[in-house]
Amino acid sequence: MRLPPLAPPAPFGGARLVNKSQLIDKLALVTHQTSKVAEGSVNIFFNSIKQALAAGDKVEIRGFGSFLLKGYNAYTGRNPKTGEKVFVPKKELPFFRAGKDLRERVNTAAKAPKPTPRDPEFERR
């Protein structure tokens, strides 16, 4: 069974945007569950990642990638509008590092020729 893409084709071969509701719809379709059940699963997944990062843990999903926190020291920055010096406190920001399988899949897909608006393949997508 071939599944429909998560997002509609982008105009002129650009990148497609997949949002949370499309992910929920796709999960409901694939698992033959209601949208409410699929939404609950997606929310549990994302909330688990958020909670782990908030606790300072690293989340690793084999074949996909890792979510971790990157620490940045405090520094003196500059307001671009006024030129005034501003103190930027120490902070930690979430960071995603793609796994080997995901990188290979993206790079393999990137090597495939993209259809153009004049290409007959373009109309089939």
C-alpha positions in Angstrom: 0.0 0.0 0.0 1.5 3.3 -1.1 0.7 6.1 1.4 -0.1 9.7 0.3 2.6 12.3 1.1 2.1 14.2 4.3 2.0 17.5 2.6 0.8 18.6 -0.8 3.4 19.2 -3.5 5.2 22.5 -3.2 5.1 24.9 -6.2 8.0 24.7 -8.6 9.8 21.9 -6.8 10.4 23.8 -3.5 10.4 22.3 0.0 7.1 21.1 1.4 6.0 22.0 4.9 4.6 19.3 7.1 2.7 20.5 10.2 1.5 18.8 13.3 -2.1 18.3 12.1 -0.9 16.6 8.9 1.3 14.3 11.0 -1.7 13.4 13.2 -3.9 12.8 10.1 -1.2 10.5 8.6 -0.8 8.6 11.8 -4.5 8.1 12.1 -4.7 6.8 8.5 -1.8 4.4 8.9 -2.8 3.0 12.2 -6.6 3.0 11.5 -7.2 5.0 14.7 -9.3 8.1 15.2 -7.7 11.5 14.9 -8.1 12.0 18.7 -6.1 8.8 19.5 -3.4 9.8 16.9 -3.3 13.3 18.4 -2.8 11.9 21.8 0.1 9.8 20.6 1.8 12.7 18.8 1.3 14.9 21.9 2.8 12.2 24.2 5.8 11.9 21.9 6.5 15.7 21.7 5.8 16.3 25.4 8.2 13.4 26.3 11.0 15.1 24.3 10.2 18.5 25.9 10.2 17.1 29.4 13.5 15.2 28.9 15.2 18.3 27.5 13.8 20.4 30.4 15.4 17.9 32.8 18.7 18.3 31.0 18.5 14.8 29.4 19.5 13.9 25.8 16.9 12.1 23.7 18.2 9.7 21.1 16.0 8.1 18.4 18.1 5.5 16.5 18.0 6.1 12.8 16.4 9.5 13.2 18.6 11.7 15.4 19.3 13.2 18.8 17.8 16.1 20.7 20.1 17.8 23.2 20.8 21.0 24.9 23.7 23.2 23.8 25.0 25.6 26.4 26.1 29.1 25.6 28.1 31.4 27.9 27.1 34.9 28.9 28.4 37.7 26.7 28.1 41.3 25.9 26.2 41.9 22.7 25.1 44.9 20.8 21.6 46.2 20.0 21.6 46.4 16.2 19.2 49.4 16.1 20.9 51.6 18.7 24.4 50.2 18.9 24.0 50.1 22.7 25.8 47.3 24.6 23.6 44.7 26.1 24.4 41.8 28.5 23.2 38.4 27.2 22.9 35.9 30.1 24.2 32.3 29.9 21.6 30.0 28.3 20.9 26.6 26.9 19.1 26.0 23.7 17.6 22.8 22.2 19.5 21.4 19.3 18.7 18.5 16.9 21.5 16.4 15.3 20.3 14.2 12.5 21.2 10.5 12.6 23.2 8.7 10.0 20.1 7.0 8.4 18.2 10.2 8.2 21.2 12.1 6.6 21.7 9.3 4.1 18.0 9.3 3.2 17.8 13.0 2.8 21.0 13.1 0.7 19.7 10.2 -1.5 16.5 12.1 -2.1 18.4 15.3 -2.8 20.3 13.6 -5.6 17.2 12.5 -7.4 16.2 15.0 -10.2 13.4 17.3 -9.2 10.6 17.7 -11.7 10.1 21.2 -13.2 6.8 22.7 -14.1 7.3 21.8 -17.8 8.2 18.2 -16.9 5.2 15.7 -17.3 6.3 14.1 -14.0 5.5 17.4 -12.3 1.8 17.1 -13.0 1.7 13.6 -11.5 2.9 14.6 -8.0 
